[in-house]
């Protein structure tokens, strides 16, 4: 097996070394290695490599020296590539768009540039497809084994999978939940999915029956949440009488 690999390597190297520059100056693709190309100038050939993860864009004019993502430039079947230079678990190659290391997390992916990863997130209902470098509709079946990622606040709160009805009978787009042990603060689930902690104006508390901010005396257990001087400072004198 080792001998076969060696022979293949020698054969490929010999084929690549036989490249001859055309009469016109320019940049020309290697016929076997997708990220290798040649700079031909006045009959002199200089062998070059694209940055790891990118491939030479042979679709452009020979006057243009450009490397691009492999999902933009189609490589011939059976093409080889340079040895990967991974950077952490996020970047299998120095450049490119790559799936999240958790295979069940289909909605997030990494954009790697020079080995530095940036975490990206697909819009709701989409999953990342590494073959195209884009987010695609989840129902199209591009990814298997996906589990919807649940956002969790530092205190452990995550949005329940339910709906809320306002006192006016309308369903709330952004459901609200009381924060335990704190009368003023509560959680808002934006679009029912994304948790945010917010607070009522000073002098008011959250009423988990009406789902609105209210006077402390109207919410059982929160009557004495504020000291009297705070109430006196925020309420008009006529309202306190």
Residue frames as a rotation matrix with the C-alpha (Angstrom) as fourth column:
UNK 1
0.571 0.821 0.000 0.00
0.821 -0.571 0.000 0.00
0.000 0.000 -1.000 0.00
UNK 2
0.450 -0.489 -0.747 2.82
0.162 -0.778 0.607 2.41
-0.878 -0.394 -0.271 0.92
UNK 3
-0.610 -0.730 0.309 4.60
0.394 0.059 0.917 1.67
-0.688 0.681 0.252 -2.36
UNK 4
-0.120 0.666 0.736 1.40
0.985 -0.010 0.170 2.37
0.120 0.746 -0.655 -4.33
UNK 5
0.800 0.404 -0.444 0.94
0.505 -0.853 0.135 5.74
-0.324 -0.332 -0.886 -2.60
UNK 6
0.030 -0.891 -0.453 4.58
0.090 -0.449 0.889 6.61
-0.996 -0.068 0.066 -3.29
UNK 7
-0.647 -0.252 0.720 4.24
0.681 0.234 0.694 5.72
-0.343 0.939 0.020 -6.97
UNK 8
0.352 0.858 0.373 1.09
0.925 -0.379 -0.002 7.80
0.140 0.346 -0.928 -7.25
UNK 9
0.696 -0.136 -0.706 2.85
0.257 -0.870 0.421 10.73
-0.671 -0.474 -0.570 -5.62
UNK 10
-0.389 -0.920 -0.054 5.86
0.194 -0.139 0.971 10.44
-0.901 0.367 0.232 -7.93
UNK 11
-0.437 0.304 0.847 3.59
0.898 0.200 0.392 10.17
-0.050 0.931 -0.361 -10.94
UNK 12
0.676 0.735 -0.059 1.58
0.736 -0.677 -0.009 13.22
-0.047 -0.038 -0.998 -9.90
UNK 13
0.396 -0.608 -0.688 4.75
0.100 -0.717 0.690 15.22
-0.913 -0.343 -0.223 -9.25
UNK 14
-0.620 -0.656 0.430 6.11
0.468 0.131 0.874 14.30
-0.630 0.743 0.226 -12.65
UNK 15
-0.022 0.707 0.707 2.88
0.987 -0.096 0.127 15.35
0.157 0.701 -0.695 -14.33
UNK 16
0.819 0.360 -0.447 2.87
0.474 -0.863 0.172 18.66
-0.324 -0.353 -0.878 -12.50
UNK 17
0.055 -0.894 -0.445 6.53
0.120 -0.437 0.892 19.38
-0.991 -0.103 0.083 -13.32
UNK 18
-0.532 -0.228 0.816 5.76
0.782 0.236 0.576 19.00
-0.324 0.945 0.052 -17.03
UNK 19
0.576 0.779 -0.249 3.64
0.624 -0.615 -0.482 22.15
-0.528 0.122 -0.840 -17.04
UNK 20
-0.532 -0.698 0.479 4.68
0.843 -0.387 0.373 24.49
-0.075 0.602 0.795 -19.84
UNK 21
-0.315 0.397 -0.862 3.82
0.156 -0.874 -0.459 28.18
-0.936 -0.280 0.214 -19.89
UNK 22
0.496 0.540 0.680 1.61
0.802 0.014 -0.597 29.26
-0.332 0.842 -0.426 -22.80
UNK 23
-0.234 -0.616 0.753 2.88
0.848 -0.508 -0.152 32.02
0.476 0.602 0.641 -25.11
UNK 24
0.205 0.395 0.895 0.83
-0.029 -0.912 0.409 34.64
0.978 -0.110 -0.176 -23.26
UNK 25
-0.874 -0.474 0.106 1.85
-0.067 -0.099 -0.993 35.80
0.482 -0.875 0.054 -19.78
UNK 26
0.067 0.924 0.376 -0.64
-0.695 -0.228 0.682 35.17
0.716 -0.307 0.627 -16.99
UNK 27
-0.543 -0.105 0.833 -1.78
-0.781 0.428 -0.455 32.89
-0.309 -0.898 -0.315 -14.20
UNK 28
-0.088 0.421 -0.903 -2.69
-0.711 0.608 0.353 29.30
0.698 0.673 0.246 -15.03
UNK 29
0.543 0.431 0.721 -4.25
-0.825 0.434 0.362 26.49
-0.157 -0.791 0.591 -13.00
UNK 30
-0.722 -0.664 0.192 -2.49
-0.644 0.748 0.161 23.25
-0.250 -0.008 -0.968 -12.25
UNK 31
-0.210 0.687 -0.695 -4.30
-0.739 0.355 0.573 20.34
0.641 0.634 0.433 -13.86
UNK 32
-0.177 0.134 -0.975 -4.22
0.351 0.934 0.065 18.12
0.920 -0.331 -0.212 -10.77
UNK 33
-0.503 -0.052 -0.863 -4.00
0.863 -0.088 -0.498 20.26
-0.050 -0.995 0.089 -7.62
UNK 34
0.313 0.839 0.445 -6.87
0.864 -0.446 0.234 22.68
0.395 0.312 -0.864 -7.26
UNK 35
0.923 0.046 -0.383 -5.09
0.258 -0.811 0.525 25.17
-0.286 -0.583 -0.760 -5.00
UNK 36
-0.127 -0.991 -0.043 -1.89
0.445 -0.095 0.891 25.28
-0.887 0.094 0.453 -7.05
UNK 37
0.909 0.361 0.211 -1.29
0.343 -0.355 -0.869 27.57
-0.238 0.862 -0.447 -10.01
UNK 38
-0.032 -0.965 0.260 1.51
0.947 0.055 0.317 29.02
-0.321 0.256 0.912 -12.09
UNK 39
0.660 0.077 -0.748 2.67
-0.022 -0.992 -0.122 32.57
-0.751 0.097 -0.653 -12.69
UNK 40
0.205 -0.548 0.811 4.04
0.932 0.363 0.010 32.76
-0.300 0.754 0.585 -16.22
UNK 41
0.808 -0.015 -0.589 6.03
-0.068 -0.995 -0.068 35.84
-0.585 0.094 -0.805 -17.16
UNK 42
0.455 -0.613 -0.646 8.15
-0.890 -0.339 -0.306 36.04
-0.031 0.714 -0.700 -20.29
UNK 43
0.340 -0.237 -0.910 8.52
-0.400 0.840 -0.368 32.31
0.851 0.489 0.191 -20.42
UNK 44
-0.788 -0.614 0.045 9.52
-0.266 0.274 -0.924 31.97
0.555 -0.740 -0.379 -16.77
UNK 45
0.217 0.894 -0.391 7.23
0.029 0.395 0.918 29.83
0.976 -0.210 0.060 -14.59
UNK 46
-0.787 -0.343 0.513 6.74
-0.494 -0.148 -0.857 30.41
0.370 -0.927 -0.053 -10.85
UNK 47
-0.334 0.653 -0.680 4.75
0.453 0.744 0.491 27.79
0.827 -0.144 -0.544 -8.93
UNK 48
-0.728 0.156 0.668 2.33
-0.557 -0.704 -0.441 29.22
0.401 -0.693 0.599 -6.37
UNK 49
-0.631 0.569 -0.528 -0.16
0.689 0.723 -0.045 28.01
0.356 -0.392 -0.848 -3.76
UNK 50
0.075 0.747 0.661 -3.39
-0.094 -0.655 0.750 29.61
0.993 -0.118 0.021 -2.65
UNK 51
-0.534 -0.128 0.836 -3.84
-0.820 -0.164 -0.548 30.26
0.207 -0.978 -0.017 1.09
UNK 52
-0.991 0.089 -0.104 -4.92
0.111 0.966 -0.232 27.04
0.079 -0.241 -0.967 2.82
UNK 53
-0.398 0.917 -0.034 -8.63
0.428 0.153 -0.891 26.40
-0.812 -0.369 -0.453 2.24
UNK 54
0.352 0.471 -0.809 -8.88
-0.481 -0.650 -0.588 28.44
-0.803 0.596 -0.002 -0.96
UNK 55
0.125 -0.260 0.957 -8.57
0.706 0.702 0.098 27.29
-0.697 0.663 0.271 -4.58
UNK 56
-0.810 -0.480 -0.337 -7.29
0.093 -0.673 0.733 29.02
-0.579 0.563 0.590 -7.69
UNK 57
0.255 0.948 -0.192 -10.08
-0.006 -0.197 -0.980 30.67
-0.967 0.251 -0.045 -9.66
UNK 58
-0.696 -0.559 0.451 -9.48
0.355 0.278 0.892 29.32
-0.624 0.781 0.005 -13.15
UNK 59
0.164 0.863 0.478 -12.76
0.937 0.015 -0.348 30.80
-0.308 0.505 -0.806 -14.41
UNK 60
0.680 0.062 -0.731 -11.26
0.057 -0.998 -0.031 34.28
-0.731 -0.021 -0.682 -14.63
UNK 61
0.907 -0.404 -0.117 -8.98
-0.235 -0.257 -0.937 35.79
0.349 0.878 -0.328 -17.24
UNK 62
0.467 -0.815 -0.343 -5.33
0.803 0.554 -0.220 34.63
0.369 -0.173 0.913 -17.10
UNK 63
-0.222 -0.548 0.807 -4.52
0.148 -0.837 -0.528 38.24
0.964 0.002 0.267 -16.29
UNK 64
0.364 0.471 0.804 -6.27
-0.721 -0.404 0.563 37.89
0.590 -0.784 0.193 -12.90
UNK 65
-0.618 -0.568 -0.544 -4.52
0.022 0.679 -0.734 36.25
0.786 -0.466 -0.407 -9.94
UNK 66
-0.196 0.645 0.738 -7.26
-0.930 -0.362 0.070 35.26
0.312 -0.673 0.671 -7.53
UNK 67
-0.904 0.019 -0.427 -8.03
0.150 0.950 -0.275 32.44
0.400 -0.313 -0.861 -5.13
UNK 68
-0.258 0.909 0.328 -11.57
-0.810 -0.388 0.439 31.75
0.526 -0.153 0.837 -3.99
UNK 69
-0.233 0.275 0.933 -13.67
-0.759 0.548 -0.351 29.44
-0.607 -0.790 0.081 -1.85
UNK 70
-0.969 -0.213 0.123 -14.12
-0.106 0.813 0.572 25.88
-0.222 0.542 -0.811 -3.19
UNK 71
-0.240 0.944 0.228 -17.90
0.683 0.331 -0.651 26.26
-0.689 -0.001 -0.724 -3.14
UNK 72
0.423 0.312 -0.851 -17.54
-0.312 -0.831 -0.460 29.16
-0.851 0.460 -0.254 -5.60
UNK 73
-0.030 -0.535 -0.844 -14.98
-0.999 0.026 0.020 27.59
0.011 0.845 -0.535 -7.94
UNK 74
0.880 0.403 0.250 -15.68
-0.401 0.914 -0.065 24.02
-0.254 -0.043 0.966 -9.04
UNK 75
-0.195 -0.976 0.093 -12.63
-0.821 0.214 0.529 21.77
-0.537 0.027 -0.843 -8.90
UNK 76
-0.027 0.130 -0.991 -12.24
-0.799 0.593 0.099 18.94
0.600 0.795 0.088 -11.43
UNK 77
0.899 0.407 0.159 -13.17
-0.426 0.733 0.531 15.52
0.100 -0.545 0.832 -10.08
UNK 78
0.746 -0.626 -0.226 -10.20
0.635 0.771 -0.038 13.83
0.198 -0.116 0.973 -8.44
UNK 79
0.370 -0.622 0.690 -8.32
-0.135 -0.771 -0.623 17.05
0.919 0.137 -0.369 -7.74
UNK 80
0.086 -0.430 -0.899 -5.87
0.925 0.370 -0.088 17.11
0.370 -0.824 0.429 -4.87
UNK 81
0.817 0.167 0.552 -5.19
-0.038 -0.940 0.340 19.87
0.575 -0.298 -0.762 -2.33
UNK 82
-0.250 -0.925 0.285 -2.34
-0.379 -0.177 -0.908 21.01
0.891 -0.335 -0.307 -0.15
UNK 83
-0.443 0.018 -0.896 -1.97
0.687 0.649 -0.327 19.51
0.576 -0.761 -0.300 3.31
UNK 84
0.581 0.755 0.304 -4.48
0.362 -0.574 0.734 21.18
0.729 -0.317 -0.607 5.69
UNK 85
-0.714 -0.695 0.079 -3.20
0.268 -0.376 -0.887 23.62
0.646 -0.612 0.455 8.30
UNK 86
0.249 0.927 -0.280 -5.90
0.659 0.050 0.751 23.37
0.710 -0.371 -0.598 10.98
UNK 87
-0.731 -0.359 0.580 -6.35
-0.153 -0.742 -0.653 26.08
0.664 -0.567 0.487 13.58
UNK 88
-0.704 0.479 0.525 -8.20
-0.585 0.027 -0.810 24.66
-0.402 -0.878 0.261 16.58
UNK 89
-0.625 0.546 0.558 -11.36
0.500 0.829 -0.251 22.59
-0.600 0.123 -0.791 16.28
UNK 90
0.263 0.798 -0.541 -13.19
0.045 -0.571 -0.820 25.49
-0.964 0.192 -0.186 14.63
UNK 91
0.533 -0.157 -0.832 -11.00
-0.786 -0.455 -0.418 25.77
-0.313 0.877 -0.365 11.52
UNK 92
0.688 -0.272 0.673 -10.05
0.295 0.952 0.083 22.48
-0.663 0.141 0.735 9.77
UNK 93
0.032 -0.694 0.720 -8.28
0.963 -0.172 -0.208 24.73
0.268 0.699 0.662 7.27
UNK 94
-0.729 -0.453 -0.513 -7.00
0.609 -0.771 -0.185 28.27
-0.312 -0.447 0.838 7.65
UNK 95
-0.776 0.475 -0.414 -9.72
-0.561 -0.820 0.110 29.73
-0.288 0.318 0.904 5.44
UNK 96
-0.773 0.561 -0.297 -13.29
0.100 0.570 0.816 28.73
0.627 0.601 -0.496 4.71
UNK 97
-0.129 0.831 0.542 -16.76
-0.950 -0.260 0.172 28.19
0.284 -0.493 0.823 6.09
UNK 98
-0.738 -0.297 -0.606 -17.06
-0.157 0.949 -0.274 25.15
0.657 -0.107 -0.747 8.33
UNK 99
0.312 0.891 -0.328 -19.73
0.092 0.316 0.944 23.28
0.946 -0.325 0.017 10.28
UNK 100
0.340 -0.084 0.937 -19.94
-0.895 -0.334 0.295 23.64
0.288 -0.939 -0.189 14.06
UNK 101
-0.683 -0.713 -0.160 -17.96
-0.617 0.680 -0.395 21.00
0.390 -0.171 -0.905 15.96
UNK 102
-0.588 0.604 0.538 -21.22
-0.209 0.528 -0.823 19.79
-0.781 -0.596 -0.184 17.51
UNK 103
-0.986 0.127 0.111 -22.91
0.146 0.304 0.941 17.91
0.086 0.944 -0.318 14.62
UNK 104
-0.218 0.965 -0.145 -26.33
0.975 0.209 -0.078 18.46
-0.045 -0.158 -0.986 16.17
UNK 105
0.078 0.160 -0.984 -25.82
0.272 -0.953 -0.134 22.24
-0.959 -0.257 -0.118 16.08
UNK 106
-0.136 -0.075 0.988 -26.77
0.964 0.221 0.150 22.84
-0.230 0.972 0.043 12.46
UNK 107
0.773 0.585 0.247 -27.70
0.625 -0.769 -0.136 26.50
0.110 0.260 -0.959 12.79
UNK 108
0.766 -0.583 -0.273 -24.23
-0.375 -0.749 0.546 27.79
-0.522 -0.316 -0.792 13.65
UNK 109
0.736 -0.595 0.323 -20.99
0.663 0.539 -0.519 27.66
0.134 0.596 0.792 11.68
UNK 110
0.294 -0.737 -0.609 -17.52
0.362 -0.504 0.784 29.20
-0.885 -0.451 0.118 11.57
UNK 111
0.951 -0.210 0.227 -16.10
0.126 -0.410 -0.903 31.66
0.283 0.888 -0.364 9.08
UNK 112
0.515 -0.840 -0.168 -12.33
0.541 0.167 0.825 31.17
-0.665 -0.516 0.540 9.24
UNK 113
0.911 -0.319 0.262 -9.92
0.024 -0.593 -0.805 33.78
0.413 0.739 -0.532 7.88
UNK 114
0.048 -0.983 0.177 -6.22
-0.513 -0.176 -0.840 33.18
0.857 -0.051 -0.513 8.38
UNK 115
-0.503 -0.227 -0.834 -7.05
0.391 0.801 -0.453 30.61
0.771 -0.554 -0.314 11.05
UNK 116
-0.973 0.225 0.045 -9.18
-0.158 -0.518 -0.841 33.01
-0.166 -0.825 0.540 13.10
UNK 117
-0.616 0.787 0.043 -12.76
0.714 0.534 0.452 31.75
0.332 0.309 -0.891 13.53
UNK 118
-0.833 0.532 0.154 -15.87
-0.553 -0.782 -0.287 33.91
-0.032 -0.324 0.945 13.73
UNK 119
-0.756 0.612 0.234 -19.05
0.490 0.765 -0.418 32.16
-0.435 -0.202 -0.878 14.87
UNK 120
-0.813 0.549 -0.195 -21.99
-0.547 -0.603 0.581 32.82
0.202 0.578 0.791 12.54
UNK 121
-0.634 0.685 0.359 -25.66
0.105 0.536 -0.838 31.93
-0.767 -0.493 -0.411 13.00
UNK 122
-0.850 0.437 0.296 -28.22
0.373 0.102 0.922 31.04
0.372 0.894 -0.249 10.35
UNK 123
-0.576 0.751 0.324 -31.66
-0.776 -0.627 0.074 32.64
0.258 -0.209 0.943 10.48
UNK 124
-0.348 0.543 0.764 -34.51
-0.506 0.578 -0.641 30.69
-0.789 -0.610 0.074 12.05
UNK 125
0.690 0.698 0.191 -35.59
-0.287 0.505 -0.814 27.76
-0.665 0.507 0.549 9.93
UNK 126
0.722 -0.513 -0.464 -32.22
-0.512 0.055 -0.857 27.48
0.466 0.856 -0.223 8.15
UNK 127
0.771 -0.584 0.253 -29.22
0.179 0.580 0.794 25.19
-0.611 -0.568 0.552 8.60
UNK 128
0.228 -0.782 -0.579 -25.65
-0.786 -0.499 0.364 25.58
-0.574 0.373 -0.729 7.40
UNK 129
0.938 0.020 0.346 -24.61
0.192 0.801 -0.567 23.63
-0.289 0.599 0.747 4.29
UNK 130
0.217 -0.956 -0.196 -20.83
-0.070 -0.216 0.974 23.33
-0.974 -0.198 -0.114 4.01
UNK 131
-0.149 -0.270 0.951 -20.97
0.844 0.466 0.265 22.26
-0.515 0.843 0.158 0.34
UNK 132
0.317 0.342 0.884 -22.45
0.797 -0.602 -0.053 25.61
0.514 0.721 -0.464 -0.70
UNK 133
-0.735 -0.653 -0.183 -21.12
0.632 -0.562 -0.533 27.74
0.245 -0.508 0.826 2.17
UNK 134
-0.633 0.606 0.482 -24.63
-0.461 -0.795 0.393 29.07
0.622 0.026 0.783 2.77
UNK 135
-0.749 0.528 0.401 -27.62
-0.263 0.319 -0.911 28.57
-0.609 -0.787 -0.100 5.04
UNK 136
-0.785 0.500 -0.367 -30.36
-0.229 0.316 0.921 26.44
0.576 0.807 -0.133 3.50
UNK 137
0.127 0.919 0.374 -33.91
-0.891 -0.060 0.449 25.57
0.435 -0.391 0.811 4.51
UNK 138
-0.542 -0.355 0.762 -33.86
-0.751 0.612 -0.249 22.91
-0.378 -0.707 -0.598 7.21
UNK 139
0.329 0.784 0.526 -36.78
-0.403 0.620 -0.673 21.00
-0.854 0.009 0.520 5.65
UNK 140
0.564 -0.167 -0.809 -34.71
-0.808 0.090 -0.582 20.43
0.170 0.982 -0.084 2.49
UNK 141
0.985 -0.077 0.155 -32.78
0.015 0.931 0.365 17.73
-0.172 -0.357 0.918 4.38
UNK 142
0.508 -0.861 -0.016 -29.22
-0.373 -0.203 -0.905 19.01
0.776 0.466 -0.425 3.85
UNK 143
-0.593 -0.702 0.395 -28.32
-0.640 0.113 -0.760 18.09
0.489 -0.703 -0.516 7.45
UNK 144
0.291 0.629 -0.721 -29.31
0.056 0.741 0.669 15.15
0.955 -0.235 0.180 9.62
UNK 145
0.032 -0.246 -0.969 -29.40
0.900 0.429 -0.080 14.80
0.435 -0.869 0.235 13.41
UNK 146
-0.592 -0.248 0.766 -29.97
0.071 -0.964 -0.258 18.50
0.803 -0.098 0.588 14.02
UNK 147
-0.013 0.555 -0.832 -31.19
0.993 0.103 0.053 19.61
0.116 -0.825 -0.553 17.45
UNK 148
0.459 0.255 0.851 -32.51
0.319 -0.941 0.110 23.13
0.829 0.221 -0.513 17.87
UNK 149
-0.577 -0.756 -0.309 -30.17
0.622 -0.163 -0.765 25.11
0.528 -0.634 0.565 20.09
UNK 150
0.573 0.801 -0.174 -31.84
0.688 -0.355 0.633 26.71
0.445 -0.483 -0.755 23.10
UNK 151
-0.175 -0.611 0.772 -30.63
-0.010 -0.783 -0.622 30.08
0.985 -0.117 0.130 24.32
UNK 152
0.472 0.233 -0.851 -29.94
0.802 0.288 0.523 30.16
0.367 -0.929 -0.051 28.07
UNK 153
0.636 -0.221 0.739 -29.28
-0.314 -0.949 -0.014 33.28
0.705 -0.223 -0.673 30.16
UNK 154
-0.413 -0.911 0.014 -26.42
-0.360 0.149 -0.921 33.24
0.837 -0.385 -0.390 32.70
UNK 155
-0.501 0.264 0.824 -28.91
-0.850 0.033 -0.526 32.63
-0.166 -0.964 0.208 35.53
UNK 156
-0.902 0.039 0.429 -30.21
0.042 0.999 -0.002 29.51
-0.429 0.017 -0.903 33.76
UNK 157
0.046 0.991 -0.126 -33.47
-0.157 -0.118 -0.981 30.86
-0.987 0.065 0.150 32.32
UNK 158
-0.982 -0.170 0.083 -34.54
0.058 0.150 0.987 29.64
-0.181 0.974 -0.138 28.88
UNK 159
-0.511 0.833 -0.212 -37.79
-0.859 -0.505 0.088 30.31
-0.034 0.227 0.973 27.06
UNK 160
-0.411 0.460 0.787 -40.51
-0.075 0.843 -0.532 27.73
-0.909 -0.278 -0.312 27.67
UNK 161
-0.995 0.096 0.041 -42.01
0.058 0.183 0.981 26.18
0.087 0.978 -0.188 24.57
UNK 162
-0.261 0.955 -0.140 -45.45
0.898 0.187 -0.399 27.67
-0.355 -0.230 -0.906 25.06
UNK 163
-0.449 0.216 0.867 -47.61
0.441 -0.790 0.425 30.67
0.777 0.574 0.260 24.19
UNK 164
-0.736 0.232 -0.637 -49.11
0.544 -0.357 -0.759 33.41
-0.403 -0.905 0.136 26.34
UNK 165
-0.068 0.804 0.591 -52.45
0.804 -0.306 0.509 35.14
0.590 0.510 -0.626 26.04
UNK 166
-0.928 -0.227 0.296 -52.73
0.064 -0.879 -0.473 38.78
0.368 -0.420 0.830 27.10
UNK 167
-0.658 0.713 -0.243 -55.64
0.330 -0.017 -0.944 39.99
-0.677 -0.701 -0.224 29.21
UNK 168
-0.242 0.575 -0.781 -57.07
-0.740 -0.630 -0.234 41.48
-0.627 0.521 0.579 26.00
UNK 169
0.617 0.551 0.561 -57.29
-0.178 0.793 -0.583 38.00
-0.766 0.260 0.588 24.53
UNK 170
0.803 -0.373 -0.466 -54.44
-0.525 -0.070 -0.848 38.42
0.284 0.925 -0.251 22.06
UNK 171
0.796 -0.597 -0.100 -51.50
0.603 0.769 0.211 36.03
-0.049 -0.228 0.972 21.87
UNK 172
0.711 -0.603 -0.362 -48.22
-0.359 -0.753 0.551 37.69
-0.605 -0.262 -0.752 22.83
UNK 173
0.822 -0.524 -0.223 -45.45
-0.098 0.255 -0.962 37.62
0.561 0.813 0.158 20.23
UNK 174
-0.323 -0.938 0.127 -42.94
-0.218 -0.056 -0.974 38.29
0.921 -0.342 -0.187 22.99
UNK 175
0.558 0.607 -0.566 -43.97
0.344 0.451 0.823 36.25
0.755 -0.654 0.043 26.03
UNK 176
-0.092 -0.500 0.861 -43.10
-0.614 -0.652 -0.445 37.49
0.784 -0.570 -0.247 29.53
UNK 177
0.423 0.142 -0.895 -42.16
0.451 0.823 0.344 35.59
0.786 -0.549 0.284 32.67
UNK 178
0.898 -0.033 0.439 -41.59
-0.378 -0.568 0.731 36.66
0.225 -0.823 -0.522 36.27
UNK 179
-0.106 -0.965 -0.242 -38.02
-0.224 0.260 -0.939 36.49
0.969 -0.045 -0.243 37.53
UNK 180
0.510 0.353 -0.784 -38.07
0.582 0.529 0.617 34.54
0.633 -0.772 0.064 40.79
UNK 181
0.241 -0.362 -0.900 -37.27
0.943 -0.132 0.305 36.45
-0.229 -0.923 0.310 43.97
UNK 182
-0.833 -0.440 -0.335 -37.32
0.364 -0.892 0.267 39.85
-0.417 0.100 0.904 42.28
UNK 183
0.070 0.994 -0.090 -40.52
0.599 -0.114 -0.793 41.85
-0.798 0.001 -0.603 41.88
UNK 184
0.243 0.017 -0.970 -39.19
-0.403 -0.908 -0.116 44.43
-0.883 0.419 -0.214 39.45
UNK 185
-0.517 -0.610 -0.600 -37.40
-0.790 0.069 0.609 42.31
-0.330 0.789 -0.518 36.87
UNK 186
0.464 0.656 0.595 -38.86
-0.225 0.737 -0.637 39.81
-0.857 0.162 0.490 34.43
UNK 187
-0.630 -0.674 0.386 -37.95
0.145 0.387 0.911 37.91
-0.763 0.630 -0.146 31.29
UNK 188
0.400 0.667 -0.628 -39.10
-0.651 -0.276 -0.707 38.66
-0.645 0.692 0.324 27.76
UNK 189
-0.218 -0.396 0.892 -38.90
0.387 0.804 0.452 35.90
-0.896 0.444 -0.022 25.16
UNK 190
-0.236 0.060 -0.970 -38.43
-0.698 -0.705 0.127 37.74
-0.676 0.707 0.208 21.86
UNK 191
-0.144 0.334 -0.932 -40.46
-0.891 0.366 0.269 35.89
0.430 0.869 0.245 19.22
UNK 192
0.803 0.545 0.240 -41.03
-0.590 0.667 0.455 33.30
0.088 -0.507 0.857 21.93
UNK 193
0.816 -0.510 -0.272 -37.45
0.380 0.828 -0.413 32.01
0.436 0.234 0.869 21.57
UNK 194
-0.128 -0.963 0.237 -34.77
0.481 -0.269 -0.835 34.51
0.867 0.007 0.497 22.57
UNK 195
0.515 0.404 -0.756 -34.65
0.843 -0.079 0.532 35.33
0.155 -0.911 -0.381 26.31
UNK 196
-0.340 -0.565 0.751 -33.90
0.239 -0.825 -0.512 38.84
0.909 0.005 0.416 27.54
UNK 197
-0.153 0.255 -0.955 -33.97
0.987 -0.006 -0.160 40.19
-0.047 -0.967 -0.251 31.10
UNK 198
-0.399 0.111 0.910 -35.72
0.225 -0.950 0.215 43.56
0.889 0.290 0.354 31.46
UNK 199
-0.695 0.117 -0.709 -37.00
0.712 -0.024 -0.702 45.63
-0.099 -0.993 -0.067 34.35
UNK 200
0.420 0.886 0.195 -39.99
0.866 -0.456 0.205 47.79
0.271 0.083 -0.959 35.14
UNK 201
0.051 -0.351 0.935 -39.47
0.020 -0.936 -0.353 51.53
0.998 0.037 -0.040 35.70
UNK 202
-0.871 -0.398 -0.287 -38.34
0.307 0.016 -0.952 52.48
0.383 -0.917 0.108 39.20
UNK 203
-0.721 0.650 0.238 -41.39
-0.642 -0.500 -0.581 52.57
-0.259 -0.572 0.779 41.44
UNK 204
0.398 0.857 -0.327 -43.19
-0.915 0.396 -0.077 49.74
0.064 0.330 0.942 39.62
UNK 205
-0.493 -0.462 0.737 -43.06
-0.493 0.847 0.201 45.95
-0.717 -0.264 -0.646 39.74
UNK 206
-0.777 0.176 -0.605 -43.99
-0.509 0.391 0.767 43.19
0.372 0.903 -0.214 37.33
UNK 207
-0.089 0.841 0.534 -47.51
-0.794 0.264 -0.548 41.85
-0.601 -0.473 0.644 37.63
UNK 208
-0.924 -0.382 0.020 -47.44
-0.303 0.762 0.572 38.24
-0.234 0.522 -0.820 36.44
UNK 209
-0.259 0.906 0.335 -51.25
0.516 0.423 -0.745 38.20
-0.816 -0.020 -0.577 36.18
UNK 210
0.749 0.537 -0.388 -51.59
0.020 -0.604 -0.797 41.10
-0.662 0.589 -0.463 33.76
UNK 211
0.292 -0.773 0.563 -48.04
0.929 0.368 0.024 40.65
-0.226 0.517 0.826 32.36
UNK 212
0.444 -0.109 0.889 -47.54
0.341 -0.898 -0.280 44.40
0.829 0.427 -0.361 32.75
UNK 213
-0.749 -0.645 -0.151 -45.63
0.451 -0.330 -0.829 46.72
0.485 -0.689 0.538 35.07
UNK 214
0.343 0.938 0.043 -47.84
0.406 -0.189 0.894 47.83
0.847 -0.289 -0.446 37.93
UNK 215
0.150 -0.204 0.967 -47.86
-0.751 -0.659 -0.023 49.64
0.643 -0.723 -0.252 41.28
UNK 216
-0.790 -0.570 -0.227 -46.37
-0.299 0.681 -0.668 47.51
0.535 -0.460 -0.708 44.08
UNK 217
-0.657 0.573 0.490 -49.60
-0.577 0.036 -0.816 47.59
-0.485 -0.819 0.306 46.11
UNK 218
0.337 0.828 -0.448 -51.39
-0.929 0.215 -0.302 45.82
-0.154 0.518 0.841 43.27
UNK 219
0.194 -0.368 -0.909 -49.06
-0.420 0.806 -0.416 42.79
0.887 0.463 0.002 43.29
UNK 220
0.953 0.246 0.174 -49.27
-0.263 0.396 0.880 40.37
0.148 -0.884 0.443 46.21
UNK 221
0.673 -0.730 -0.122 -45.93
0.688 0.557 0.464 40.00
-0.271 -0.396 0.877 47.98
UNK 222
-0.221 -0.777 0.589 -44.39
0.904 -0.390 -0.176 43.07
0.367 0.494 0.789 46.34
UNK 223
0.749 0.644 0.158 -46.11
0.540 -0.731 0.418 45.81
0.385 -0.227 -0.895 48.37
UNK 224
0.872 -0.448 -0.197 -42.90
-0.104 -0.563 0.820 46.69
-0.478 -0.695 -0.537 50.23
UNK 225
0.578 -0.676 0.457 -40.40
0.816 0.465 -0.343 46.11
0.019 0.572 0.820 47.42
UNK 226
-0.066 -0.572 0.817 -39.38
0.440 -0.752 -0.491 49.79
0.895 0.327 0.302 47.37
UNK 227
-0.624 -0.157 -0.765 -38.48
0.763 -0.332 -0.555 51.95
-0.167 -0.930 0.327 50.38
UNK 228
0.390 0.875 -0.287 -41.00
0.797 -0.477 -0.371 54.75
-0.461 -0.084 -0.883 51.04
UNK 229
0.070 -0.402 -0.913 -38.54
-0.099 -0.914 0.394 57.47
-0.993 0.063 -0.104 49.96
UNK 230
-0.907 -0.348 0.236 -38.23
0.162 0.228 0.960 55.85
-0.388 0.909 -0.150 46.49
UNK 231
-0.222 0.915 0.336 -42.02
0.975 0.211 0.071 55.77
-0.006 0.344 -0.939 46.08
UNK 232
0.475 0.411 -0.778 -42.27
0.522 -0.844 -0.128 59.39
-0.709 -0.345 -0.615 47.20
UNK 233
-0.341 -0.731 -0.591 -39.58
-0.121 -0.590 0.798 60.43
-0.932 0.344 0.113 44.74
UNK 234
-0.971 -0.128 0.204 -41.09
0.161 0.286 0.945 58.82
-0.179 0.950 -0.257 41.65
UNK 235
-0.269 0.946 0.182 -44.82
0.943 0.220 0.249 59.41
0.195 0.238 -0.951 42.19
UNK 236
-0.463 0.204 0.863 -46.61
0.010 -0.972 0.236 62.76
0.886 0.118 0.448 41.98
UNK 237
-0.975 0.049 0.217 -47.85
-0.222 -0.180 -0.958 64.05
-0.008 -0.982 0.186 45.33
UNK 238
-0.186 0.982 -0.037 -51.51
-0.982 -0.187 -0.028 63.86
-0.035 0.031 0.999 44.23
UNK 239
0.151 0.218 -0.964 -51.11
-0.467 0.875 0.125 60.15
0.871 0.432 0.234 43.40
UNK 240
-0.711 -0.527 -0.465 -49.70
0.143 0.538 -0.830 59.39
0.688 -0.657 -0.307 46.85
UNK 241
-0.745 0.469 0.475 -52.68
-0.665 -0.471 -0.579 60.89
-0.048 -0.747 0.663 48.68
